[in-house]
Amino acid sequence: MQDATGFQRIPTTILTGFLGAGKTTLLNRILTEHHGGRVAVIENEFGEAGIDNELLVQDGNEQIVEMNNGCICCTVRGDLVRILSTLAARRESGELAFERVIIETTGLADPAPVAQTFFVDDVVQEKYLLDAIVTVVDARHGGEQLDEHHEAQEQVGFADRILVSKVDLVGEEQAQQLMRRLRQMNPRATIRPAHFGETDLKQLLDIRSFSLDAIVDIEPDFLEDVSHEHDDDVTSFVYRTTAPLDRDKLEAFFSATVAIYGAAMLRYKGVLNLAGVDRRAVFQGVHMIFGADIGKSWGANETRETRIVFIGKLLPHDLFKAGLDNCMVGEVLQN
């Protein structure tokens, strides 16, 4: 859709879903499969340190902006407006070239205030077209998350497309039960399973599915001021060290920690500097399920730093820090 000057509004997708649902996996799928156009990605993380950038596959055709000093639906909404305005200006000047924007929200984001930005801010409304809200739901933990977290319910309710991940981890009956619940919650949305982000991208991009009228029907005050606060018992903290970590001790720490606190560990992910390994290790987990992969090599002049973000309910920060400190090898290196 064009404005009066002939400027083509930039189609924008809001990618949402609760912590650990598989948003970054789907985003990687889009970045690697959508070869016909360049994508600007805006990432938001609940923790103060960004990790998802380490998990993304990049080929140089993406403009990736991290927002990790608060949640996009409340404390940093002003930053979102600023970033969108800056991206549009740099695109018009020829400094950047991209055809679409994807906003990956934090898993604790209510999508309503994010979507609202495209209708209440004049600059954003002029330059951008909200194409669709795509929500990823974890088949293994989705039912429990919908029971316990208002944000998860909002993510489903506002979705134009719902992708159910990790169906291979549950039985057919549990998957179908969740699908039926999602259909009852949002009969407007198309609901499909997506194994490791595998889905038809033609059903996600350039679909013009976001309907303001439909949203106003389910939330009449959508265009009014929408405030949002997170549960006080859900907090995040970051562990950092430049000391190399012993792999065996680290595995023992996580095995013991997950066994005791797994139910309260909503999301944890990080980049690890392992002793004797020239490449960084990247890991992520949700509750009792976690795994790790070897990432890219450390740069010759790059500080090798472990960064781990924990998001959960009433987690014992000091105990976690002490356990991780015990995994160190040698003295802490100075920057």
C-alpha positions in Angstrom: 0.0 0.0 0.0 1.4 3.4 -1.0 1.0 6.8 0.6 0.3 10.1 -1.3 3.9 10.4 -2.3 4.1 6.9 -3.8 6.2 5.6 -0.9 5.6 1.9 -0.5 4.8 1.1 3.2 7.1 -1.5 4.6 5.3 -4.8 5.5 6.0 -5.8 9.1 5.5 -9.1 10.9 5.3 -9.3 14.7 6.6 -12.7 15.7 5.5 -13.6 19.2 5.1 -16.6 21.5 5.9 -17.5 25.0 9.4 -18.1 26.4 11.1 -21.0 24.5 8.3 -21.6 22.1 10.7 -21.5 19.1 10.5 -18.0 17.7 14.2 -17.7 16.9 14.1 -21.1 15.2 11.3 -19.9 13.0 13.1 -16.6 12.4 16.1 -18.5 11.2 13.9 -20.4 8.8 12.7 -17.2 7.4 16.1 -15.6 7.1 17.6 -18.7 5.3 14.6 -19.6 3.1 13.4 -16.1 2.1 16.1 -15.5 -0.5 14.1 -13.0 -2.6 14.3 -10.1 -0.3 16.3 -8.5 2.5 14.9 -8.4 6.0 15.4 -6.0 8.9 15.0 -7.8 12.2 14.2 -6.1 15.5 14.9 -8.4 18.4 13.7 -7.8 22.0 14.9 -9.8 25.0 13.5 -9.7 28.5 17.0 -10.0 30.0 19.6 -7.2 30.0 22.0 -9.2 27.8 21.2 -10.2 24.2 21.8 -13.9 23.3 19.4 -14.5 20.4 21.8 -12.8 18.0 24.2 -15.7 18.6 21.5 -18.1 17.6 20.6 -16.4 14.3 21.9 -17.5 10.9 23.2 -14.4 9.1 24.4 -14.0 5.6 25.0 -10.3 5.6 21.7 -9.4 4.0 19.9 -8.6 7.3 19.9 -5.5 9.4 19.5 -6.7 13.0 18.7 -4.4 15.9 18.7 -5.6 19.4 16.5 -4.2 22.2 17.5 -5.9 25.4 17.0 -3.2 28.0 13.4 -3.9 28.7 10.3 -5.5 27.3 9.0 -4.1 24.0 5.4 -4.0 25.1 6.0 -1.7 28.0 9.3 -0.1 29.1 10.9 0.3 25.6 8.0 1.0 23.4 9.5 4.4 22.8 12.7 2.7 21.6 10.6 0.7 19.1 9.2 3.9 17.6 12.6 5.4 17.4 14.2 2.3 15.7 11.4 2.0 13.2 11.6 5.7 12.3 15.4 5.4 11.9 15.2 2.3 9.8 12.7 3.9 7.5 14.8 7.1 7.1 17.9 5.1 6.4 16.0 3.1 3.8 14.7 6.2 2.1 18.2 7.7 1.9 19.6 4.6 0.3 21.8 3.8 3.3 20.0 0.5 4.0 18.2 -1.8 1.6 15.4 -4.1 3.0 11.9 -5.1 1.9 10.3 -6.0 5.2 10.7 -5.9 8.9 10.2 -8.7 11.4 9.9 -7.9 15.1 10.7 -10.8 17.4 9.2 -9.9 20.8 10.3 -11.2 24.1 8.4 -14.3 25.3 6.8 -12.2 28.0 5.4 -9.6 25.7 1.8 -8.7 25.3 1.4 -8.2 21.5 -1.4 -5.6 21.9 0.8 -2.6 22.8 3.3 -3.6 20.1 0.6 -3.7 17.4 -0.9 -0.6 18.7 2.3 1.3 17.9 1.5 0.9 14.1 -1.8 2.8 14.5 -1.2 5.5 17.2 2.2 6.8 16.1 1.9 9.0 13.0 5.4 8.3 11.6 5.1 4.6 12.1 1.6 4.5 10.6 2.8 6.4 7.5 5.9 4.3 6.8 4.9 0.8 7.9 2.1 -1.7 7.3 1.4 -4.3 10.0 1.1 -7.4 7.9 0.4 -10.1 10.5 1.0 -11.3 14.0 2.5 -14.8 14.0 2.4 -16.7 17.3 4.4 -19.8 18.1 3.0 -22.1 20.8 5.0 -24.9 22.4 3.1 -28.2 22.3 5.0 -29.6 25.3 4.4 -26.6 27.6 1.7 -24.6 25.9 -1.3 -25.7 27.9 0.4 -25.0 31.2 1.6 -21.6 29.9 -1.9 -20.7 28.8 -3.2 -21.7 32.3 -0.6 -19.6 34.2 0.3 -16.6 32.1 -1.9 -13.8 30.7 0.7 -12.9 28.1 0.5 -16.4 26.6 -3.3 -16.0 26.2 -2.9 -12.6 24.6 -0.3 -13.9 22.2 -2.8 -16.5 21.0 -5.8 -14.2 21.0 -4.1 -11.5 18.8 -2.5 -14.0 16.3 -3.3 -14.1 12.6 -1.3 -17.3 12.3 -0.5 -19.8 15.0 2.3 -22.3 14.6 2.5 -25.2 17.1 6.1 -26.3 17.7 7.6 -29.4 19.4 4.7 -31.7 18.5 7.2 -34.5 18.2 7.7 -34.3 22.0 4.1 -35.0 22.9 1.5 -37.6 22.0 -1.1 -37.2 19.3 -3.9 -36.7 21.8 -2.1 -34.0 23.7 -1.3 -32.2 20.5 -4.9 -32.3 19.2 -6.2 -31.2 22.6 -4.0 -28.1 22.5 -5.1 -27.5 18.9 -8.7 -27.6 19.9 -8.1 -25.2 22.7 -6.3 -22.8 20.4 -9.1 -22.8 17.9 -11.6 -22.0 20.7 -9.4 -19.1 21.9 -8.9 -17.7 18.4 -11.2 -19.0 15.6 -9.8 -16.3 13.2 -6.3 -17.7 13.1 -4.9 -20.4 10.9 -3.3 -23.1 13.1 -0.6 -25.4 11.8 2.2 -27.6 13.3 5.7 -26.5 12.6 8.6 -28.8 13.2 11.8 -26.8 13.8 10.3 -23.8 12.1 9.4 -25.7 8.9 6.4 -24.1 7.4 5.2 -22.6 4.1 6.5 -19.0 4.3 3.9 -17.9 1.8 1.4 -18.4 4.6 3.4 -16.1 6.9 4.7 -13.2 4.8 2.9 -10.7 2.7 -0.5 -12.1 3.7 -2.1 -8.8 4.8 -3.9 -10.7 7.6 -3.9 -8.2 10.4 -7.4 -6.7 10.7 -7.9 -3.7 12.9 -11.7 -4.1 12.9 -11.3 -7.7 14.1 -9.0 -6.7 16.9 -11.3 -3.8 18.0 -14.1 -6.4 18.2 -12.2 -8.5 20.7 -10.5 -5.5 22.5 -12.6 -2.3 22.1 -10.0 -0.1 23.8 -7.2 -1.3 21.5 -6.5 2.2 20.2 -6.5 3.7 23.7 -3.5 3.7 26.0 -2.6 0.1 26.7 -0.5 -0.4 29.9 1.2 -3.7 30.7 3.0 -5.0 33.7 4.7 -8.3 34.2 4.2 -10.6 37.2 6.6 -9.6 40.0 7.7 -13.1 40.6 9.0 -13.5 37.0 12.5 -12.0 36.9 15.6 -12.3 34.8 19.3 -12.1 35.7 22.5 -12.5 33.7 25.6 -14.4 34.6 28.9 -13.2 33.0 32.5 -14.3 33.3 35.6 -14.3 31.1 37.1 -17.3 32.9 36.9 -20.5 30.9 34.4 -23.0 32.3 35.0 -26.7 32.8 32.6 -28.7 30.6 32.0 -31.6 33.0 31.4 -29.3 36.0 29.0 -27.2 33.9 27.0 -30.3 32.8 26.8 -31.4 36.4 25.6 -27.9 37.5 22.8 -27.8 34.9 21.7 -31.3 35.5 21.3 -30.7 39.2 19.8 -27.2 38.7 17.2 -28.3 36.2 16.3 -31.3 38.4 15.6 -29.0 41.3 14.4 -25.8 39.8 13.3 -26.8 36.3 9.6 -26.1 36.8 10.5 -22.5 37.7 13.0 -22.0 34.9 10.8 -20.5 32.2 13.8 -19.9 29.8 17.5 -20.0 30.0 20.0 -19.5 27.2 23.6 -18.4 26.8 27.0 -18.4 25.1 29.7 -20.4 26.8 33.4 -20.1 26.9 34.5 -23.7 27.5 38.1 -24.5 28.5 40.0 -26.1 25.7 37.4 -25.3 23.0 38.2 -22.8 20.3 34.6 -22.2 19.4 31.8 -20.8 21.5 29.1 -23.1 22.7 25.5 -21.9 22.4 22.8 -23.5 24.6 19.2 -22.9 25.4 16.5 -24.5 27.6 12.9 -24.4 28.7 12.0 -26.0 32.0 13.5 -29.5 32.0 14.5 -29.6 28.3 17.8 -28.1 27.3 20.5 -28.6 24.7 23.7 -27.1 23.3 25.5 -26.7 20.0 28.9 -25.5 19.0 28.8 -22.1 17.4 31.2 -19.9 15.5 34.9 -19.6 16.4 36.0 -16.9 18.8 37.7 -14.0 16.9 41.4 -13.4 17.3 40.9 -10.1 19.2 37.5 -11.1 20.7 37.1 -11.4 24.5 35.9 -14.9 25.3 33.0 -14.3 27.6 30.3 -16.6 29.0 26.9 -14.9 29.1 23.9 -16.8 30.4 20.4 -15.3 30.8 18.0 -17.0 33.2 14.2 -16.1 33.2 12.0 -17.7 35.8 9.9 -17.5 38.9 11.7 -16.8 42.2 15.0 -18.3 41.1 17.8 -18.2 43.7 20.2 -15.9 41.9 23.0 -16.2 44.4 22.9 -20.0 44.4 23.1 -20.1 40.7 26.0 -17.7 40.6 27.9 -19.7 43.2 27.3 -22.9 41.3 28.5 -21.4 38.0 31.5 -19.8 39.7 32.5 -23.3 40.9 32.7 -24.3 37.2 35.5 -21.8 36.4 39.0 -22.9 35.4 41.8 -20.7 36.5 41.7 -17.0 37.2 39.2 -14.6 35.7 40.7 -13.0 32.6 40.6 -9.2 32.4 39.2 -7.3 29.4 
